[in-house]
Structures are given as structure tokens and as C-alpha cells.
Amino acid sequence: MENKLRTLYLLQLVDSHLDELEELKGDLPSEVRGLEAEQAGLNARLAERDNAMRTAFVQRDAADSDIIETKAKLEKYKKQQYAVRSNREYDALTREMDAATEGIAKLEREMETLEGSATAARQDIETLKVQLSALDDQVKEKKAALAEVSKATEDEELKYQHERQKLVARLHKADLTTYERIRKAKKGKAIVPVKRGACGGCFNRVPPQRLLELRRNDRFHTCERCGRILVSDEIAEAKISIA
């Protein structure tokens, strides 16, 4: 258990150093992530509008084909009118002609609507492309700025990342999960030493009996107020050796 506590405390120190390096980058990482999310949204919208435009054009062309076919039938019906032999045949043919005429009118309305939808989609696409182009420039600019800042701390960050990987490999998954959960909830500080008889995180006083138990280093102890894991002075005196 003592080795586990030492490893977790060392991990906390490494993560704190990494947090400090991340803070040097300011808002750039979150700004890049936000712009990339906006990029993804615009690209998805662009793909949707492009699909809508293509679908509308396909349906318009299909309606146009139907109109041509129906007009051909209508011309055929007109010629057949001269060959009818009875009023019954004439009325049936007239009904077919009326239905064809109505069908053509309906298809023409559909074509007009589809043409309008395709045109609107095309206009949206052009607008989205302009927005996406401007956004791409912003992302490139922010990424370049972030790369410049990151370059100054790259070597140090890599060393701490390497040290972190080694420490994580020595921990059980359940212990690491607990650590990460508390760390996330407590703004990066999951494990703290006791300072002058108080929690190093929230400064709540630790009972004398708990202080004695802490020095045994034989189990996890958490602060009664903030829930952070507490470690003894002996554990807190551990030093990190970065290769």
C-alpha cells in the first residue's frame, strides 16, 4: 500500500507539472478545439446541403422525363380522337387526356419546387464554403500560435509524459480510475499532503487520530470535507526523477 500511495502521489506531482505547462498555452488549446468543432459542424452542414441539392436535381430530372413521356401519350390520345367509333370511346379517351394534362401540370409544379430547392441548397453551399474558408484560416492561425507556444515547452512536456506513462503502468486500473475521478472533480488536485495538521487541498483540520493513521501508510485516507486523498509527510517528501 505504501508503494501504491507513493506512486499515486508522484503521479499527482507529474500531472500538476503538466497542468502548469498547459496553462502556459493560455486559451489556445480550447480555442483550437472550439474552432475544430465548428469546422466539423460546417462540414456536416455542407455535406447535408450538397446531398439535398443533388437529390433535388435527380428528382427534377425524373419529373422532366415523366413530363416528356406524358406529353407523348397526350399527343397519341389526340390522334386517337379522330379514330373513335362511339361516344363511349370518345369519353374514355377524353378522361385519359384530362388525366394526362393534370399530370403534366402537377409534374411541372413539382419541377418548379425542386428547382427552387436545388437553387436554395446551392446558395447555402456557396455561403457555407465562404464561411468554411474563413474558419480554416482561423484554425491554421490558432494552430500555428499553439505550435509556437508548445515548442518552447515540448521537451519538458515529453519528459513528464514519459514519466507519467511509467507511473500509470504501475497502478491498478481501479486505483487509477479513482484518482482520475477525484482529480477531475477537484480541478486537478486528487492527492494532497497534510500541512500543519490540515488538508493541503481545502485546509480543513485533520483529527489527531487520523494523522497517526496516515503515518502508517497502510490504506487510503480521504479528507472528510473535500474528498481528496491525503498522504503523510513521508510520502509527500518523495522526489521525482525525470530521466
VOGU-3710 file (C-alpha; in Angstrom, 3 decimals, decimal comma):
1> menklrtlyl> 0,000/0,000/0,000  2,827/2,415/0,782  4,291/1,930/-2,698  0,839/2,499/-4,181  0,477/5,770/-2,260  3,941/6,878/-3,333  3,166/6,099/-6,974  -0,135/7,967/-6,870  1,461/10,983/-5,191  4,253/11,015/-7,766
11> lqlvdshlde> 1,597/10,821/-10,482  -0,146/13,820/-8,920  3,094/15,811/-8,953  3,742/14,899/-12,592  0,182/15,835/-13,578  0,498/19,130/-11,713  3,634/19,954/-13,715  1,818/19,041/-16,932  -1,097/21,256/-15,885  1,296/24,155/-15,351
21> leelkgdlps> 2,774/23,640/-18,817  -0,735/23,516/-20,259  -1,618/26,784/-18,531  1,288/28,467/-20,314  -0,595/27,898/-23,550  -3,458/30,031/-22,260  -6,792/29,667/-24,044  -5,226/28,490/-27,306  -5,934/24,747/-26,838  -9,616/25,338/-26,026
31> evrgleaeqa> -9,887/27,879/-28,852  -8,458/25,367/-31,338  -10,829/22,663/-30,095  -13,781/25,041/-30,383  -12,854/26,090/-33,913  -12,343/22,464/-34,956  -15,777/21,581/-33,582  -17,230/24,487/-35,572  -15,367/23,207/-38,626  -16,889/19,762/-38,207
41> glnarlaerd> -20,350/21,298/-37,881  -19,946/23,364/-41,044  -18,595/20,374/-42,976  -21,566/18,278/-41,868  -23,948/21,077/-42,896  -22,137/21,404/-46,227  -22,454/17,675/-46,898  -26,164/17,767/-45,993  -26,893/20,704/-48,317  -24,855/19,142/-51,128
51> namrtafvqr> -26,840/15,926/-50,777  -30,102/17,919/-50,741  -29,096/19,745/-53,930  -28,130/16,545/-55,737  -31,336/14,798/-54,640  -33,460/17,720/-55,817  -31,761/17,738/-59,218  -32,242/13,968/-59,615  -35,927/14,261/-58,720  -36,305/17,267/-61,043
61> daadsdiiet> -34,768/15,335/-63,940  -37,046/12,382/-63,203  -40,094/14,682/-63,233  -38,897/16,174/-66,532  -38,646/12,692/-68,039  -42,155/11,892/-66,798  -43,441/15,101/-68,397  -41,894/14,196/-71,756  -43,384/10,709/-71,536  -46,814/12,012/-70,530
71> kaklekykkq> -46,826/14,627/-73,302  -46,064/11,884/-75,822  -49,075/9,927/-74,527  -51,209/13,056/-74,754  -50,269/13,542/-78,403  -51,111/9,913/-79,024  -54,526/10,359/-77,393  -55,219/13,425/-79,570  -54,564/11,428/-82,725  -56,755/8,612/-81,471
81> qyavrsnrey> -59,663/11,029/-81,106  -60,081/11,049/-84,886  -60,435/7,270/-84,985  -63,023/6,745/-82,222  -66,261/4,996/-83,256  -68,527/5,748/-80,324  -69,281/8,323/-77,677  -68,156/5,820/-75,036  -64,720/5,528/-76,606  -64,552/9,287/-77,019
91> daltremdaa> -65,405/9,925/-73,345  -62,841/7,352/-72,146  -60,190/8,938/-74,311  -61,130/12,389/-73,083  -60,725/11,252/-69,471  -57,261/9,893/-70,301  -56,339/13,204/-71,927  -57,610/15,197/-68,953  -55,653/12,969/-66,539  -52,521/13,381/-68,663
101> tegiaklere> -52,947/17,159/-68,753  -53,408/17,306/-64,960  -50,421/15,025/-64,512  -48,248/17,294/-66,638  -49,354/20,365/-64,674  -48,601/18,593/-61,385  -45,181/17,457/-62,582  -44,371/20,981/-63,774  -45,244/22,342/-60,324  -43,057/19,684/-58,751
111> metlegsata> -40,233/20,590/-61,110  -40,544/24,238/-60,142  -40,450/23,389/-56,441  -37,478/21,045/-56,885  -35,641/23,626/-58,943  -36,212/26,149/-56,157  -34,975/23,695/-53,516  -31,875/22,889/-55,552  -31,147/26,582/-56,107  -31,568/27,362/-52,397
121> arqdietlkv> -29,278/24,471/-51,499  -26,681/25,667/-54,000  -26,778/29,165/-52,489  -26,382/27,684/-48,999  -23,398/25,676/-50,234  -21,689/28,782/-51,580  -22,294/30,625/-48,300  -21,019/27,669/-46,249  -17,900/27,389/-48,398  -17,081/31,039/-47,745
131> qlsalddqvk> -17,619/30,560/-44,005  -15,576/27,357/-44,007  -12,716/29,012/-45,861  -12,573/31,837/-43,333  -12,774/29,335/-40,480  -9,972/27,237/-41,988  -7,758/30,321/-41,938  -8,604/30,920/-38,270  -7,789/27,316/-37,371  -4,446/27,490/-39,171
141> ekkaalaevs> -3,604/30,739/-37,405  -4,517/29,409/-33,949  -2,723/26,101/-34,530  0,409/27,956/-35,626  0,287/30,088/-32,486  -0,267/27,000/-30,342  2,606/25,172/-32,026  4,880/28,130/-31,340  3,969/28,157/-27,650  4,160/24,371/-27,367
151> katedeelky> 7,594/24,310/-28,963  9,064/26,186/-26,008  7,922/23,521/-23,540  7,920/20,483/-25,828  10,985/18,737/-24,367  9,865/19,246/-20,783  6,333/18,108/-21,588  7,604/14,939/-23,294  9,717/14,074/-20,252  6,764/14,422/-17,915
161> qherqklvar> 4,519/12,467/-20,289  7,090/9,656/-20,349  7,316/9,707/-16,549  3,527/9,626/-16,337  3,298/6,564/-18,569  5,741/4,708/-16,332  3,787/5,587/-13,194  0,415/4,679/-14,722  1,792/1,274/-15,740  2,488/0,527/-12,063
171> lhkadlttye> -1,079/1,217/-10,919  -4,175/-0,968/-10,858  -6,973/0,240/-13,109  -9,368/0,746/-10,174  -6,878/2,964/-8,309  -6,169/4,999/-11,433  -9,908/5,414/-12,084  -10,441/6,683/-8,532  -7,543/9,093/-8,898  -8,787/10,442/-12,233
181> rirkakkgka> -12,321/10,830/-10,904  -11,212/12,890/-7,904  -8,730/14,859/-9,996  -11,443/15,822/-12,465  -13,820/16,848/-9,682  -11,200/18,840/-7,761  -9,617/20,918/-10,517  -6,570/18,721/-10,977  -5,745/18,022/-7,320  -6,658/14,477/-6,311
191> ivpvkrgacg> -3,910/13,790/-3,763  -2,590/16,326/-1,271  -0,281/16,229/1,750  -1,325/17,300/5,219  0,104/20,718/6,038  0,218/21,889/9,666  -2,468/19,417/10,610  -4,807/20,433/7,791  -5,785/19,122/4,360  -3,487/20,570/1,702
201> gcfnrvppqr> -6,464/20,968/-0,623  -9,283/22,599/1,345  -7,353/23,328/4,584  -9,883/21,511/6,727  -8,309/20,396/10,040  -7,401/16,695/10,202  -8,140/14,997/13,563  -5,028/13,905/15,528  -6,095/10,239/15,368  -6,307/10,471/11,575
211> llelrrndrf> -2,805/11,966/11,473  -1,471/8,946/13,339  -3,245/6,590/10,967  -1,886/8,488/7,952  1,699/7,875/9,070  1,158/4,124/8,811  0,762/4,423/5,029  -1,334/1,256/5,008  -4,603/2,475/3,458  -6,318/5,301/1,605
221> htcercgril> -7,449/8,233/3,743  -9,644/10,957/2,304  -10,433/14,433/3,575  -13,817/14,496/5,279  -14,668/17,811/3,647  -13,293/17,788/0,082  -12,825/14,059/-0,561  -9,212/14,336/-1,735  -6,792/11,552/-0,889  -4,455/12,528/1,959
231> vsdeiaeaki> -0,843/11,379/2,257  1,651/11,501/5,111  4,722/13,724/5,327  6,884/10,741/4,494  5,054/10,185/1,211  4,963/13,912/0,446  8,731/14,159/0,696  9,113/11,929/-2,389  11,011/13,497/-5,261  10,513/12,962/-8,973
241> sia> 13,458/11,952/-11,070  12,972/12,866/-14,704  15,228/10,854/-16,999
//
